[in-house]
Amino acid sequence: MTNPPLIEQISERVERLLVRHEELHRTNALLTQQVQALTHERDNLKSRLMAARARVDALIERLPTSAQTPEPDAHGHDPEHPAP
């Protein structure tokens, strides 16, 4: 068995490299699309989180302050919720 000439070996190697390059290029394009989709999803979730935080903060603001809540009696019992 004889080895193929050097030029053929180089040509085959270049062909394999070109195929690999095309595969990597397609993979890179798909990964770029995924990154864009995930970035959009992340931004959407961050926006929803900020809106939820704003709603929670608004609800907290509506809660009565500690000065308005009934104080426990001298024995630590809550007059609105007597022990059974």
mmCIF file of the N, C-alpha and C atoms, coordinates in Angstrom:
data_MODEL
# 
_entry.id   MODEL 
# 
loop_
_atom_site.group_PDB 
_atom_site.id 
_atom_site.type_symbol 
_atom_site.label_atom_id 
_atom_site.label_alt_id 
_atom_site.label_comp_id 
_atom_site.label_asym_id 
_atom_site.label_entity_id 
_atom_site.label_seq_id 
_atom_site.pdbx_PDB_ins_code 
_atom_site.Cartn_x 
_atom_site.Cartn_y 
_atom_site.Cartn_z 
_atom_site.occupancy 
_atom_site.B_iso_or_equiv 
_atom_site.pdbx_formal_charge 
_atom_site.auth_seq_id 
_atom_site.auth_comp_id 
_atom_site.auth_asym_id 
_atom_site.auth_atom_id 
_atom_site.pdbx_PDB_model_num 
ATOM 1   N N  . MET A 1 1  ? 0.837   -1.184 0.000  1.00 0.00 ? 1  MET A N  1 
ATOM 2   C CA . MET A 1 1  ? 0.000   0.000  0.000  1.00 0.00 ? 1  MET A CA 1 
ATOM 3   C C  . MET A 1 1  ? 0.879   1.244  0.000  1.00 0.00 ? 1  MET A C  1 
ATOM 4   N N  . THR A 1 2  ? 0.553   2.135  -0.867 1.00 0.00 ? 2  THR A N  1 
ATOM 5   C CA . THR A 1 2  ? 1.320   3.369  -0.930 1.00 0.00 ? 2  THR A CA 1 
ATOM 6   C C  . THR A 1 2  ? 0.505   4.497  -0.336 1.00 0.00 ? 2  THR A C  1 
ATOM 7   N N  . ASN A 1 3  ? 1.191   5.411  0.249  1.00 0.00 ? 3  ASN A N  1 
ATOM 8   C CA . ASN A 1 3  ? 0.528   6.585  0.807  1.00 0.00 ? 3  ASN A CA 1 
ATOM 9   C C  . ASN A 1 3  ? 0.113   7.507  -0.330 1.00 0.00 ? 3  ASN A C  1 
ATOM 10  N N  . PRO A 1 4  ? -1.081  8.130  -0.165 1.00 0.00 ? 4  PRO A N  1 
ATOM 11  C CA . PRO A 1 4  ? -1.466  9.086  -1.211 1.00 0.00 ? 4  PRO A CA 1 
ATOM 12  C C  . PRO A 1 4  ? -0.470  10.244 -1.225 1.00 0.00 ? 4  PRO A C  1 
ATOM 13  N N  . PRO A 1 5  ? -0.363  10.860 -2.360 1.00 0.00 ? 5  PRO A N  1 
ATOM 14  C CA . PRO A 1 5  ? 0.589   11.981 -2.454 1.00 0.00 ? 5  PRO A CA 1 
ATOM 15  C C  . PRO A 1 5  ? 0.254   13.066 -1.414 1.00 0.00 ? 5  PRO A C  1 
ATOM 16  N N  . LEU A 1 6  ? 1.253   13.802 -1.046 1.00 0.00 ? 6  LEU A N  1 
ATOM 17  C CA . LEU A 1 6  ? 1.115   14.830 -0.024 1.00 0.00 ? 6  LEU A CA 1 
ATOM 18  C C  . LEU A 1 6  ? 0.029   15.846 -0.379 1.00 0.00 ? 6  LEU A C  1 
ATOM 19  N N  . ILE A 1 7  ? -0.062  16.205 -1.629 1.00 0.00 ? 7  ILE A N  1 
ATOM 20  C CA . ILE A 1 7  ? -1.068  17.196 -2.037 1.00 0.00 ? 7  ILE A CA 1 
ATOM 21  C C  . ILE A 1 7  ? -2.478  16.678 -1.786 1.00 0.00 ? 7  ILE A C  1 
ATOM 22  N N  . GLU A 1 8  ? -2.701  15.375 -1.997 1.00 0.00 ? 8  GLU A N  1 
ATOM 23  C CA . GLU A 1 8  ? -4.024  14.794 -1.730 1.00 0.00 ? 8  GLU A CA 1 
ATOM 24  C C  . GLU A 1 8  ? -4.316  14.780 -0.236 1.00 0.00 ? 8  GLU A C  1 
ATOM 25  N N  . GLN A 1 9  ? -3.312  14.465 0.567  1.00 0.00 ? 9  GLN A N  1 
ATOM 26  C CA . GLN A 1 9  ? -3.491  14.471 2.020  1.00 0.00 ? 9  GLN A CA 1 
ATOM 27  C C  . GLN A 1 9  ? -3.866  15.876 2.497  1.00 0.00 ? 9  GLN A C  1 
ATOM 28  N N  . ILE A 1 10 ? -3.157  16.848 1.963  1.00 0.00 ? 10 ILE A N  1 
ATOM 29  C CA . ILE A 1 10 ? -3.441  18.237 2.350  1.00 0.00 ? 10 ILE A CA 1 
ATOM 30  C C  . ILE A 1 10 ? -4.842  18.628 1.895  1.00 0.00 ? 10 ILE A C  1 
ATOM 31  N N  . SER A 1 11 ? -5.204  18.234 0.676  1.00 0.00 ? 11 SER A N  1 
ATOM 32  C CA . SER A 1 11 ? -6.521  18.562 0.135  1.00 0.00 ? 11 SER A CA 1 
ATOM 33  C C  . SER A 1 11 ? -7.638  17.942 0.989  1.00 0.00 ? 11 SER A C  1 
ATOM 34  N N  . GLU A 1 12 ? -7.477  16.681 1.376  1.00 0.00 ? 12 GLU A N  1 
ATOM 35  C CA . GLU A 1 12 ? -8.479  16.023 2.218  1.00 0.00 ? 12 GLU A CA 1 
ATOM 36  C C  . GLU A 1 12 ? -8.579  16.710 3.582  1.00 0.00 ? 12 GLU A C  1 
ATOM 37  N N  . ARG A 1 13 ? -7.446  17.061 4.115  1.00 0.00 ? 13 ARG A N  1 
ATOM 38  C CA . ARG A 1 13 ? -7.435  17.739 5.414  1.00 0.00 ? 13 ARG A CA 1 
ATOM 39  C C  . ARG A 1 13 ? -8.145  19.096 5.329  1.00 0.00 ? 13 ARG A C  1 
ATOM 40  N N  . VAL A 1 14 ? -7.889  19.833 4.267  1.00 0.00 ? 14 VAL A N  1 
ATOM 41  C CA . VAL A 1 14 ? -8.542  21.128 4.065  1.00 0.00 ? 14 VAL A CA 1 
ATOM 42  C C  . VAL A 1 14 ? -10.055 20.935 3.929  1.00 0.00 ? 14 VAL A C  1 
ATOM 43  N N  . GLU A 1 15 ? -10.468 19.922 3.193  1.00 0.00 ? 15 GLU A N  1 
ATOM 44  C CA . GLU A 1 15 ? -11.901 19.646 3.031  1.00 0.00 ? 15 GLU A CA 1 
ATOM 45  C C  . GLU A 1 15 ? -12.553 19.352 4.385  1.00 0.00 ? 15 GLU A C  1 
ATOM 46  N N  . ARG A 1 16 ? -11.885 18.528 5.205  1.00 0.00 ? 16 ARG A N  1 
ATOM 47  C CA . ARG A 1 16 ? -12.422 18.221 6.535  1.00 0.00 ? 16 ARG A CA 1 
ATOM 48  C C  . ARG A 1 16 ? -12.492 19.474 7.397  1.00 0.00 ? 16 ARG A C  1 
ATOM 49  N N  . LEU A 1 17 ? -11.479 20.302 7.291  1.00 0.00 ? 17 LEU A N  1 
ATOM 50  C CA . LEU A 1 17 ? -11.478 21.549 8.060  1.00 0.00 ? 17 LEU A CA 1 
ATOM 51  C C  . LEU A 1 17 ? -12.604 22.487 7.616  1.00 0.00 ? 17 LEU A C  1 
ATOM 52  N N  . LEU A 1 18 ? -12.853 22.526 6.306  1.00 0.00 ? 18 LEU A N  1 
ATOM 53  C CA . LEU A 1 18 ? -13.942 23.368 5.798  1.00 0.00 ? 18 LEU A CA 1 
ATOM 54  C C  . LEU A 1 18 ? -15.301 22.873 6.296  1.00 0.00 ? 18 LEU A C  1 
ATOM 55  N N  . VAL A 1 19 ? -15.489 21.555 6.285  1.00 0.00 ? 19 VAL A N  1 
ATOM 56  C CA . VAL A 1 19 ? -16.746 20.983 6.793  1.00 0.00 ? 19 VAL A CA 1 
ATOM 57  C C  . VAL A 1 19 ? -16.896 21.319 8.275  1.00 0.00 ? 19 VAL A C  1 
ATOM 58  N N  . ARG A 1 20 ? -15.818 21.151 9.023  1.00 0.00 ? 20 ARG A N  1 
ATOM 59  C CA . ARG A 1 20 ? -15.854 21.455 10.464 1.00 0.00 ? 20 ARG A CA 1 
ATOM 60  C C  . ARG A 1 20 ? -16.145 22.936 10.698 1.00 0.00 ? 20 ARG A C  1 
ATOM 61  N N  . HIS A 1 21 ? -15.557 23.797 9.880  1.00 0.00 ? 21 HIS A N  1 
ATOM 62  C CA . HIS A 1 21 ? -15.793 25.231 9.985  1.00 0.00 ? 21 HIS A CA 1 
ATOM 63  C C  . HIS A 1 21 ? -17.273 25.547 9.762  1.00 0.00 ? 21 HIS A C  1 
ATOM 64  N N  . GLU A 1 22 ? -17.868 24.945 8.753  1.00 0.00 ? 22 GLU A N  1 
ATOM 65  C CA . GLU A 1 22 ? -19.288 25.174 8.478  1.00 0.00 ? 22 GLU A CA 1 
ATOM 66  C C  . GLU A 1 22 ? -20.152 24.696 9.646  1.00 0.00 ? 22 GLU A C  1 
ATOM 67  N N  . GLU A 1 23 ? -19.816 23.541 10.209 1.00 0.00 ? 23 GLU A N  1 
ATOM 68  C CA . GLU A 1 23 ? -20.563 23.022 11.360 1.00 0.00 ? 23 GLU A CA 1 
ATOM 69  C C  . GLU A 1 23 ? -20.458 23.990 12.549 1.00 0.00 ? 23 GLU A C  1 
ATOM 70  N N  . LEU A 1 24 ? -19.253 24.453 12.814 1.00 0.00 ? 24 LEU A N  1 
ATOM 71  C CA . LEU A 1 24 ? -19.055 25.381 13.926 1.00 0.00 ? 24 LEU A CA 1 
ATOM 72  C C  . LEU A 1 24 ? -19.766 26.713 13.684 1.00 0.00 ? 24 LEU A C  1 
ATOM 73  N N  . HIS A 1 25 ? -19.775 27.146 12.437 1.00 0.00 ? 25 HIS A N  1 
ATOM 74  C CA . HIS A 1 25 ? -20.474 28.387 12.096 1.00 0.00 ? 25 HIS A CA 1 
ATOM 75  C C  . HIS A 1 25 ? -21.976 28.251 12.358 1.00 0.00 ? 25 HIS A C  1 
ATOM 76  N N  . ARG A 1 26 ? -22.568 27.133 11.947 1.00 0.00 ? 26 ARG A N  1 
ATOM 77  C CA . ARG A 1 26 ? -24.004 26.897 12.201 1.00 0.00 ? 26 ARG A CA 1 
ATOM 78  C C  . ARG A 1 26 ? -24.276 26.789 13.698 1.00 0.00 ? 26 ARG A C  1 
ATOM 79  N N  . THR A 1 27 ? -23.407 26.073 14.404 1.00 0.00 ? 27 THR A N  1 
ATOM 80  C CA . THR A 1 27 ? -23.570 25.938 15.857 1.00 0.00 ? 27 THR A CA 1 
ATOM 81  C C  . THR A 1 27 ? -23.493 27.300 16.533 1.00 0.00 ? 27 THR A C  1 
ATOM 82  N N  . ASN A 1 28 ? -22.549 28.113 16.103 1.00 0.00 ? 28 ASN A N  1 
ATOM 83  C CA . ASN A 1 28 ? -22.408 29.455 16.666 1.00 0.00 ? 28 ASN A CA 1 
ATOM 84  C C  . ASN A 1 28 ? -23.663 30.288 16.416 1.00 0.00 ? 28 ASN A C  1 
ATOM 85  N N  . ALA A 1 29 ? -24.223 30.195 15.221 1.00 0.00 ? 29 ALA A N  1 
ATOM 86  C CA . ALA A 1 29 ? -25.442 30.952 14.906 1.00 0.00 ? 29 ALA A CA 1 
ATOM 87  C C  . ALA A 1 29 ? -26.593 30.498 15.800 1.00 0.00 ? 29 ALA A C  1 
ATOM 88  N N  . LEU A 1 30 ? -26.732 29.196 16.000 1.00 0.00 ? 30 LEU A N  1 
ATOM 89  C CA . LEU A 1 30 ? -27.799 28.695 16.876 1.00 0.00 ? 30 LEU A CA 1 
ATOM 90  C C  . LEU A 1 30 ? -27.589 29.149 18.319 1.00 0.00 ? 30 LEU A C  1 
ATOM 91  N N  . LEU A 1 31 ? -26.357 29.102 18.784 1.00 0.00 ? 31 LEU A N  1 
ATOM 92  C CA . LEU A 1 31 ? -26.073 29.542 20.149 1.00 0.00 ? 31 LEU A CA 1 
ATOM 93  C C  . LEU A 1 31 ? -26.323 31.036 20.311 1.00 0.00 ? 31 LEU A C  1 
ATOM 94  N N  . THR A 1 32 ? -26.017 31.812 19.292 1.00 0.00 ? 32 THR A N  1 
ATOM 95  C CA . THR A 1 32 ? -26.285 33.250 19.331 1.00 0.00 ? 32 THR A CA 1 
ATOM 96  C C  . THR A 1 32 ? -27.785 33.509 19.441 1.00 0.00 ? 32 THR A C  1 
ATOM 97  N N  . GLN A 1 33 ? -28.578 32.743 18.701 1.00 0.00 ? 33 GLN A N  1 
ATOM 98  C CA . GLN A 1 33 ? -30.031 32.878 18.790 1.00 0.00 ? 33 GLN A CA 1 
ATOM 99  C C  . GLN A 1 33 ? -30.519 32.514 20.186 1.00 0.00 ? 33 GLN A C  1 
ATOM 100 N N  . GLN A 1 34 ? -29.970 31.455 20.761 1.00 0.00 ? 34 GLN A N  1 
ATOM 101 C CA . GLN A 1 34 ? -30.368 31.050 22.108 1.00 0.00 ? 34 GLN A CA 1 
ATOM 102 C C  . GLN A 1 34 ? -30.018 32.122 23.130 1.00 0.00 ? 34 GLN A C  1 
ATOM 103 N N  . VAL A 1 35 ? -28.837 32.712 22.998 1.00 0.00 ? 35 VAL A N  1 
ATOM 104 C CA . VAL A 1 35 ? -28.429 33.772 23.918 1.00 0.00 ? 35 VAL A CA 1 
ATOM 105 C C  . VAL A 1 35 ? -29.387 34.954 23.805 1.00 0.00 ? 35 VAL A C  1 
ATOM 106 N N  . GLN A 1 36 ? -29.751 35.318 22.589 1.00 0.00 ? 36 GLN A N  1 
ATOM 107 C CA . GLN A 1 36 ? -30.688 36.426 22.397 1.00 0.00 ? 36 GLN A CA 1 
ATOM 108 C C  . GLN A 1 36 ? -32.046 36.110 23.017 1.00 0.00 ? 36 GLN A C  1 
ATOM 109 N N  . ALA A 1 37 ? -32.529 34.890 22.822 1.00 0.00 ? 37 ALA A N  1 
ATOM 110 C CA . ALA A 1 37 ? -33.823 34.499 23.387 1.00 0.00 ? 37 ALA A CA 1 
ATOM 111 C C  . ALA A 1 37 ? -33.764 34.505 24.914 1.00 0.00 ? 37 ALA A C  1 
ATOM 112 N N  . LEU A 1 38 ? -32.687 33.962 25.467 1.00 0.00 ? 38 LEU A N  1 
ATOM 113 C CA . LEU A 1 38 ? -32.557 33.924 26.921 1.00 0.00 ? 38 LEU A CA 1 
ATOM 114 C C  . LEU A 1 38 ? -32.375 35.321 27.504 1.00 0.00 ? 38 LEU A C  1 
ATOM 115 N N  . THR A 1 39 ? -31.680 36.182 26.792 1.00 0.00 ? 39 THR A N  1 
ATOM 116 C CA . THR A 1 39 ? -31.524 37.566 27.248 1.00 0.00 ? 39 THR A CA 1 
ATOM 117 C C  . THR A 1 39 ? -32.880 38.258 27.276 1.00 0.00 ? 39 THR A C  1 
ATOM 118 N N  . HIS A 1 40 ? -33.675 38.037 26.242 1.00 0.00 ? 40 HIS A N  1 
ATOM 119 C CA . HIS A 1 40 ? -35.022 38.619 26.201 1.00 0.00 ? 40 HIS A CA 1 
ATOM 120 C C  . HIS A 1 40 ? -35.870 38.069 27.352 1.00 0.00 ? 40 HIS A C  1 
ATOM 121 N N  . GLU A 1 41 ? -35.802 36.765 27.567 1.00 0.00 ? 41 GLU A N  1 
ATOM 122 C CA . GLU A 1 41 ? -36.566 36.156 28.660 1.00 0.00 ? 41 GLU A CA 1 
ATOM 123 C C  . GLU A 1 41 ? -36.114 36.709 30.014 1.00 0.00 ? 41 GLU A C  1 
ATOM 124 N N  . ARG A 1 42 ? -34.798 36.826 30.209 1.00 0.00 ? 42 ARG A N  1 
ATOM 125 C CA . ARG A 1 42 ? -34.269 37.373 31.460 1.00 0.00 ? 42 ARG A CA 1 
ATOM 126 C C  . ARG A 1 42 ? -34.764 38.802 31.686 1.00 0.00 ? 42 ARG A C  1 
ATOM 127 N N  . ASP A 1 43 ? -34.706 39.621 30.634 1.00 0.00 ? 43 ASP A N  1 
ATOM 128 C CA . ASP A 1 43 ? -35.160 41.003 30.764 1.00 0.00 ? 43 ASP A CA 1 
ATOM 129 C C  . ASP A 1 43 ? -36.648 41.058 31.100 1.00 0.00 ? 43 ASP A C  1 
ATOM 130 N N  . ASN A 1 44 ? -37.428 40.174 30.491 1.00 0.00 ? 44 ASN A N  1 
ATOM 131 C CA . ASN A 1 44 ? -38.860 40.108 30.778 1.00 0.00 ? 44 ASN A CA 1 
ATOM 132 C C  . ASN A 1 44 ? -39.096 39.705 32.230 1.00 0.00 ? 44 ASN A C  1 
ATOM 133 N N  . LEU A 1 45 ? -38.350 38.705 32.700 1.00 0.00 ? 45 LEU A N  1 
ATOM 134 C CA . LEU A 1 45 ? -38.507 38.258 34.092 1.00 0.00 ? 45 LEU A CA 1 
ATOM 135 C C  . LEU A 1 45 ? -38.073 39.344 35.077 1.00 0.00 ? 45 LEU A C  1 
ATOM 136 N N  . LYS A 1 46 ? -37.004 40.069 34.740 1.00 0.00 ? 46 LYS A N  1 
ATOM 137 C CA . LYS A 1 46 ? -36.567 41.163 35.613 1.00 0.00 ? 46 LYS A CA 1 
ATOM 138 C C  . LYS A 1 46 ? -37.636 42.239 35.693 1.00 0.00 ? 46 LYS A C  1 
ATOM 139 N N  . SER A 1 47 ? -38.264 42.530 34.565 1.00 0.00 ? 47 SER A N  1 
ATOM 140 C CA . SER A 1 47 ? -39.327 43.529 34.542 1.00 0.00 ? 47 SER A CA 1 
ATOM 141 C C  . SER A 1 47 ? -40.514 43.072 35.389 1.00 0.00 ? 47 SER A C  1 
ATOM 142 N N  . ARG A 1 48 ? -40.873 41.803 35.255 1.00 0.00 ? 48 ARG A N  1 
ATOM 143 C CA . ARG A 1 48 ? -41.980 41.271 36.054 1.00 0.00 ? 48 ARG A CA 1 
ATOM 144 C C  . ARG A 1 48 ? -41.635 41.283 37.541 1.00 0.00 ? 48 ARG A C  1 
ATOM 145 N N  . LEU A 1 49 ? -40.381 40.973 37.874 1.00 0.00 ? 49 LEU A N  1 
ATOM 146 C CA . LEU A 1 49 ? -39.945 40.997 39.264 1.00 0.00 ? 49 LEU A CA 1 
ATOM 147 C C  . LEU A 1 49 ? -40.035 42.406 39.831 1.00 0.00 ? 49 LEU A C  1 
ATOM 148 N N  . MET A 1 50 ? -39.596 43.386 39.070 1.00 0.00 ? 50 MET A N  1 
ATOM 149 C CA . MET A 1 50 ? -39.672 44.763 39.546 1.00 0.00 ? 50 MET A CA 1 
ATOM 150 C C  . MET A 1 50 ? -41.116 45.184 39.770 1.00 0.00 ? 50 MET A C  1 
ATOM 151 N N  . ALA A 1 51 ? -42.018 44.778 38.869 1.00 0.00 ? 51 ALA A N  1 
ATOM 152 C CA . ALA A 1 51 ? -43.436 45.109 39.030 1.00 0.00 ? 51 ALA A CA 1 
ATOM 153 C C  . ALA A 1 51 ? -44.007 44.427 40.268 1.00 0.00 ? 51 ALA A C  1 
ATOM 154 N N  . ALA A 1 52 ? -43.627 43.167 40.491 1.00 0.00 ? 52 ALA A N  1 
ATOM 155 C CA . ALA A 1 52 ? -44.110 42.444 41.672 1.00 0.00 ? 52 ALA A CA 1 
ATOM 156 C C  . ALA A 1 52 ? -43.585 43.091 42.949 1.00 0.00 ? 52 ALA A C  1 
ATOM 157 N N  . ARG A 1 53 ? -42.324 43.500 42.926 1.00 0.00 ? 53 ARG A N  1 
ATOM 158 C CA . ARG A 1 53 ? -41.758 44.181 44.100 1.00 0.00 ? 53 ARG A CA 1 
ATOM 159 C C  . ARG A 1 53 ? -42.505 45.481 44.382 1.00 0.00 ? 53 ARG A C  1 
ATOM 160 N N  . ALA A 1 54 ? -42.820 46.208 43.322 1.00 0.00 ? 54 ALA A N  1 
ATOM 161 C CA . ALA A 1 54 ? -43.567 47.461 43.496 1.00 0.00 ? 54 ALA A CA 1 
ATOM 162 C C  . ALA A 1 54 ? -44.932 47.182 44.116 1.00 0.00 ? 54 ALA A C  1 
ATOM 163 N N  . ARG A 1 55 ? -45.596 46.107 43.667 1.00 0.00 ? 55 ARG A N  1 
ATOM 164 C CA . ARG A 1 55 ? -46.903 45.761 44.243 1.00 0.00 ? 55 ARG A CA 1 
ATOM 165 C C  . ARG A 1 55 ? -46.766 45.370 45.708 1.00 0.00 ? 55 ARG A C  1 
ATOM 166 N N  . VAL A 1 56 ? -45.735 44.586 46.028 1.00 0.00 ? 56 VAL A N  1 
ATOM 167 C CA . VAL A 1 56 ? -45.514 44.184 47.424 1.00 0.00 ? 56 VAL A CA 1 
ATOM 168 C C  . VAL A 1 56 ? -45.222 45.413 48.275 1.00 0.00 ? 56 VAL A C  1 
ATOM 169 N N  . ASP A 1 57 ? -44.381 46.308 47.768 1.00 0.00 ? 57 ASP A N  1 
ATOM 170 C CA . ASP A 1 57 ? -44.082 47.529 48.519 1.00 0.00 ? 57 ASP A CA 1 
ATOM 171 C C  . ASP A 1 57 ? -45.343 48.350 48.754 1.00 0.00 ? 57 ASP A C  1 
ATOM 172 N N  . ALA A 1 58 ? -46.204 48.417 47.739 1.00 0.00 ? 58 ALA A N  1 
ATOM 173 C CA . ALA A 1 58 ? -47.460 49.159 47.899 1.00 0.00 ? 58 ALA A CA 1 
ATOM 174 C C  . ALA A 1 58 ? -48.337 48.493 48.950 1.00 0.00 ? 58 ALA A C  1 
ATOM 175 N N  . LEU A 1 59 ? -48.380 47.170 48.967 1.00 0.00 ? 59 LEU A N  1 
ATOM 176 C CA . LEU A 1 59 ? -49.168 46.467 49.979 1.00 0.00 ? 59 LEU A CA 1 
ATOM 177 C C  . LEU A 1 59 ? -48.586 46.682 51.371 1.00 0.00 ? 59 LEU A C  1 
ATOM 178 N N  . ILE A 1 60 ? -47.269 46.685 51.473 1.00 0.00 ? 60 ILE A N  1 
ATOM 179 C CA . ILE A 1 60 ? -46.625 46.916 52.772 1.00 0.00 ? 60 ILE A CA 1 
ATOM 180 C C  . ILE A 1 60 ? -46.966 48.317 53.275 1.00 0.00 ? 60 ILE A C  1 
ATOM 181 N N  . GLU A 1 61 ? -46.981 49.273 52.374 1.00 0.00 ? 61 GLU A N  1 
ATOM 182 C CA . GLU A 1 61 ? -47.326 50.641 52.763 1.00 0.00 ? 61 GLU A CA 1 
ATOM 183 C C  . GLU A 1 61 ? -48.751 50.726 53.307 1.00 0.00 ? 61 GLU A C  1 
ATOM 184 N N  . ARG A 1 62 ? -49.617 49.863 52.837 1.00 0.00 ? 62 ARG A N  1 
ATOM 185 C CA . ARG A 1 62 ? -51.016 49.881 53.288 1.00 0.00 ? 62 ARG A CA 1 
ATOM 186 C C  . ARG A 1 62 ? -51.205 49.202 54.639 1.00 0.00 ? 62 ARG A C  1 
ATOM 187 N N  . LEU A 1 63 ? -50.214 48.438 55.090 1.00 0.00 ? 63 LEU A N  1 
ATOM 188 C CA . LEU A 1 63 ? -50.325 47.763 56.383 1.00 0.00 ? 63 LEU A CA 1 
ATOM 189 C C  . LEU A 1 63 ? -50.333 48.800 57.498 1.00 0.00 ? 63 LEU A C  1 
ATOM 190 N N  . PRO A 1 64 ? -51.067 48.523 58.562 1.00 0.00 ? 64 PRO A N  1 
ATOM 191 C CA . PRO A 1 64 ? -51.063 49.476 59.673 1.00 0.00 ? 64 PRO A CA 1 
ATOM 192 C C  . PRO A 1 64 ? -49.679 49.502 60.326 1.00 0.00 ? 64 PRO A C  1 
ATOM 193 N N  . THR A 1 65 ? -49.341 50.678 60.851 1.00 0.00 ? 65 THR A N  1 
ATOM 194 C CA . THR A 1 65 ? -48.060 50.796 61.534 1.00 0.00 ? 65 THR A CA 1 
ATOM 195 C C  . THR A 1 65 ? -48.166 50.181 62.918 1.00 0.00 ? 65 THR A C  1 
ATOM 196 N N  . SER A 1 66 ? -47.036 49.979 63.578 1.00 0.00 ? 66 SER A N  1 
ATOM 197 C CA . SER A 1 66 ? -47.051 49.342 64.896 1.00 0.00 ? 66 SER A CA 1 
ATOM 198 C C  . SER A 1 66 ? -47.785 50.199 65.916 1.00 0.00 ? 66 SER A C  1 
ATOM 199 N N  . ALA A 1 67 ? -47.848 51.517 65.730 1.00 0.00 ? 67 ALA A N  1 
ATOM 200 C CA . ALA A 1 67 ? -48.569 52.385 66.667 1.00 0.00 ? 67 ALA A CA 1 
ATOM 201 C C  . ALA A 1 67 ? -50.072 52.150 66.573 1.00 0.00 ? 67 ALA A C  1 
ATOM 202 N N  . GLN A 1 68 ? -50.547 51.665 65.452 1.00 0.00 ? 68 GLN A N  1 
ATOM 203 C CA . GLN A 1 68 ? -51.973 51.438 65.274 1.00 0.00 ? 68 GLN A CA 1 
ATOM 204 C C  . GLN A 1 68 ? -52.396 50.033 65.663 1.00 0.00 ? 68 GLN A C  1 
ATOM 205 N N  . THR A 1 69 ? -51.473 49.135 65.864 1.00 0.00 ? 69 THR A N  1 
ATOM 206 C CA . THR A 1 69 ? -51.828 47.770 66.222 1.00 0.00 ? 69 THR A CA 1 
ATOM 207 C C  . THR A 1 69 ? -52.021 47.684 67.727 1.00 0.00 ? 69 THR A C  1 
ATOM 208 N N  . PRO A 1 70 ? -52.925 46.835 68.191 1.00 0.00 ? 70 PRO A N  1 
ATOM 209 C CA . PRO A 1 70 ? -53.165 46.742 69.635 1.00 0.00 ? 70 PRO A CA 1 
ATOM 210 C C  . PRO A 1 70 ? -51.935 46.200 70.352 1.00 0.00 ? 70 PRO A C  1 
ATOM 211 N N  . GLU A 1 71 ? -51.643 46.793 71.478 1.00 0.00 ? 71 GLU A N  1 
ATOM 212 C CA . GLU A 1 71 ? -50.504 46.362 72.290 1.00 0.00 ? 71 GLU A CA 1 
ATOM 213 C C  . GLU A 1 71 ? -50.917 45.170 73.147 1.00 0.00 ? 71 GLU A C  1 
ATOM 214 N N  . PRO A 1 72 ? -50.012 44.224 73.360 1.00 0.00 ? 72 PRO A N  1 
ATOM 215 C CA . PRO A 1 72 ? -50.333 43.120 74.262 1.00 0.00 ? 72 PRO A CA 1 
ATOM 216 C C  . PRO A 1 72 ? -50.480 43.643 75.692 1.00 0.00 ? 72 PRO A C  1 
ATOM 217 N N  . ASP A 1 73 ? -51.273 42.925 76.491 1.00 0.00 ? 73 ASP A N  1 
ATOM 218 C CA . ASP A 1 73 ? -51.461 43.358 77.885 1.00 0.00 ? 73 ASP A CA 1 
ATOM 219 C C  . ASP A 1 73 ? -50.206 43.065 78.696 1.00 0.00 ? 73 ASP A C  1 
ATOM 220 N N  . ALA A 1 74 ? -50.254 43.303 79.979 1.00 0.00 ? 74 ALA A N  1 
ATOM 221 C CA . ALA A 1 74 ? -49.087 43.152 80.854 1.00 0.00 ? 74 ALA A CA 1 
ATOM 222 C C  . ALA A 1 74 ? -48.553 41.725 80.856 1.00 0.00 ? 74 ALA A C  1 
ATOM 223 N N  . HIS A 1 75 ? -49.398 40.740 80.531 1.00 0.00 ? 75 HIS A N  1 
ATOM 224 C CA . HIS A 1 75 ? -48.973 39.340 80.533 1.00 0.00 ? 75 HIS A CA 1 
ATOM 225 C C  . HIS A 1 75 ? -48.548 38.866 79.145 1.00 0.00 ? 75 HIS A C  1 
ATOM 226 N N  . GLY A 1 76 ? -48.494 39.785 78.174 1.00 0.00 ? 76 GLY A N  1 
ATOM 227 C CA . GLY A 1 76 ? -48.069 39.428 76.826 1.00 0.00 ? 76 GLY A CA 1 
ATOM 228 C C  . GLY A 1 76 ? -49.168 38.835 75.973 1.00 0.00 ? 76 GLY A C  1 
ATOM 229 N N  . HIS A 1 77 ? -50.426 38.941 76.408 1.00 0.00 ? 77 HIS A N  1 
ATOM 230 C CA . HIS A 1 77 ? -51.548 38.391 75.625 1.00 0.00 ? 77 HIS A CA 1 
ATOM 231 C C  . HIS A 1 77 ? -52.087 39.457 74.679 1.00 0.00 ? 77 HIS A C  1 
ATOM 232 N N  . ASP A 1 78 ? -52.409 39.007 73.495 1.00 0.00 ? 78 ASP A N  1 
ATOM 233 C CA . ASP A 1 78 ? -52.988 39.926 72.494 1.00 0.00 ? 78 ASP A CA 1 
ATOM 234 C C  . ASP A 1 78 ? -54.477 40.020 72.789 1.00 0.00 ? 78 ASP A C  1 
ATOM 235 N N  . PRO A 1 79 ? -54.987 41.227 73.075 1.00 0.00 ? 79 PRO A N  1 
ATOM 236 C CA . PRO A 1 79 ? -56.405 41.366 73.411 1.00 0.00 ? 79 PRO A CA 1 
ATOM 237 C C  . PRO A 1 79 ? -57.343 40.995 72.246 1.00 0.00 ? 79 PRO A C  1 
ATOM 238 N N  . GLU A 1 80 ? -56.884 41.081 71.016 1.00 0.00 ? 80 GLU A N  1 
ATOM 239 C CA . GLU A 1 80 ? -57.741 40.726 69.891 1.00 0.00 ? 80 GLU A CA 1 
ATOM 240 C C  . GLU A 1 80 ? -57.733 39.224 69.616 1.00 0.00 ? 80 GLU A C  1 
ATOM 241 N N  . HIS A 1 81 ? -56.733 38.517 70.107 1.00 0.00 ? 81 HIS A N  1 
ATOM 242 C CA . HIS A 1 81 ? -56.624 37.088 69.873 1.00 0.00 ? 81 HIS A CA 1 
ATOM 243 C C  . HIS A 1 81 ? -56.372 36.382 71.206 1.00 0.00 ? 81 HIS A C  1 
ATOM 244 N N  . PRO A 1 82 ? -57.400 36.240 72.017 1.00 0.00 ? 82 PRO A N  1 
ATOM 245 C CA . PRO A 1 82 ? -57.196 35.599 73.312 1.00 0.00 ? 82 PRO A CA 1 
ATOM 246 C C  . PRO A 1 82 ? -56.802 34.130 73.144 1.00 0.00 ? 82 PRO A C  1 
ATOM 247 N N  . ALA A 1 83 ? -56.022 33.644 74.094 1.00 0.00 ? 83 ALA A N  1 
ATOM 248 C CA . ALA A 1 83 ? -55.599 32.248 74.059 1.00 0.00 ? 83 ALA A CA 1 
ATOM 249 C C  . ALA A 1 83 ? -56.794 31.343 74.318 1.00 0.00 ? 83 ALA A C  1 
ATOM 250 N N  . PRO A 1 84 ? -56.817 30.164 73.717 1.00 0.00 ? 84 PRO A N  1 
ATOM 251 C CA . PRO A 1 84 ? -57.972 29.247 73.912 1.00 0.00 ? 84 PRO A CA 1 
ATOM 252 C C  . PRO A 1 84 ? -58.057 28.710 75.314 1.00 0.00 ? 84 PRO A C  1 
# 
